[in-house]
Amino acid sequence: FSGYEPLSFTVSYYDDTRPAISSVSPSSGGHIGGATLFISLVRFPDVGFDPAKVSVTMEGGAGLFKATVNLVSLSPDGSRTTVSAVTPAYPLTESTVDVTLRVTPILQTNLESTATFRYLYQPPSLSSVSPSSSSSDGGTATTIDLLYFPIISSATVAVEFGSAQVPTSDISVISSTIIRTQIVVVTPPHPPGTVSLRVFPRTSGRLSSLSQSYVFFNSSLAQLSDPLPRWACVGVLGEVRILHMTGVPLHLTVSDIMFDLPGLSASPALSIKHSGGGVASVEFLVFPSVLVGSDGNIQVSVTVAGNPSPLSLTLRMVDCSFTPVLLSASPSQGVYTGGNLITVHVANVRSAQGITATFGEAGLGARVASAE
């Protein structure tokens, strides 16, 4: 063709008889492992739905690690094989790393298929401490939940409250997996005040410790303790709230407590739900006639027999007659694999029927365990 420049292009050929990975879901996961992958393959040899006949590995700069194959299934038309596997842990200290995911039929190792999988670093964290305060006398069983913590036993983990270390005999490991660890410790005696609660593997020392504030209260001095009521509805007739207290008289009675709410000439009706060991839960009524401050709050003063000064509590008053309001959600974090039980308080919901819950911009649906 005179006068025309020649055109060039590249053609890539592939062997359409060999197996190939068409998709991996999810395509990334935490470095601690434990994520379930669904690997879709085409032209994969017939392995008879037997997981033992399939090998799934992750290979990167840190070495080769074998995944656990749980399931092999075949599409109805036989054109697609799905392999379900659980990711192994991968050594990673920061950021991310891409590794080669390899699926191989055990009896035909020359027909392996590969794809890329990304490991994400998941730093260990202290998820929750319950209770978050106790008597300075010690002896309180305290549950500590940890995420992505090294697998431990009572002999390999250290727990400290301030400068006081908990003896190994007072540490019980309830469960320890690569995702979640739960331990129960008995608090040591400690002077009243806020201290740092630290948890760390004995092999790595305090530099790798996880910490959270913990409060030791004076067992002879009344104090308010979590969970505290933070809000109440205006415009309703006598809304009940529960106040938790520590350091109260051992045999607390209604006559030992007086509540002062602005706008009320007398203390509201009280009911002691639990009392013993210096700890009590007291129910009280918030009436619509209370005087609400310009900031939308009311200040509650609580006088306890034997206490040198009243205790103070702030309640946010919410108009519960119109639009539903989400007031609180606890806990506010959980493992990415789901299954966390979350307590949500809402106002202005007339019926518990038909309530739904979603998470994130994608609107991931959650199962409502109960509503009342």
Buried (B, 14 or more C-beta within 10 A) or exposed (E): EEEEEEEEEEEEEEEEEEBBBBEBEEEBBBBBBBBBBBBBBBBBBEBEEEBEBBBBBBBBEBEEBEBBBEEBEBEEEEEBBBBBBBBBBBEBEEEEBEBEBBBBBEEEEEBBBBBEBEBBBBEBEBBBBEBBBBBBBBEBEBBBBBBBBBEBEBEBBBBBBBEBEBEBEBBEBEEBEBBBBBBBBBBBEBEBEEBEBBBBBEEEEEEEBBBBEBBBBBBBBBBBBEEBBBBBBBEEEEBEBBBBBBBBBEEBEEEBBBBBBEEBEEBBEBEBEEBEBBBBBBBBBBBBEBEBEEEEBBBBBBBBEEBEEBBEBBBBBBEBEEEEBEBEEEEEEBBBEEEEEBEBEBBBBEEEEEEEBEEEEEEEEEEEEEEE
